[in-house]
Amino acid sequence: MMKNTVNEGRSKHQGFKETKPSSTKVLDLDQVGQDWNDYRAMQRQIIAEERKQNAEKA
């Protein structure tokens, strides 16, 4: 879904010293779960659209 270019990835992780403190940050599981649910809902919507189109073709 989200395309990251190589340059974008590099700019985010310029220095090891900068990224070290953030790596100890606690992962917000509620937010991750919400993002995952949104992603799954979007996938289901796309699949439903494709099925509808295939049904119309048949």
Secondary structure, DSSP 8 states (H G I E B T S, - for coil): -----HHHHHHHT--HHHHHHHHTS---HHHHHHHHHHHHHHHHHHHHHHHHHHHHH-
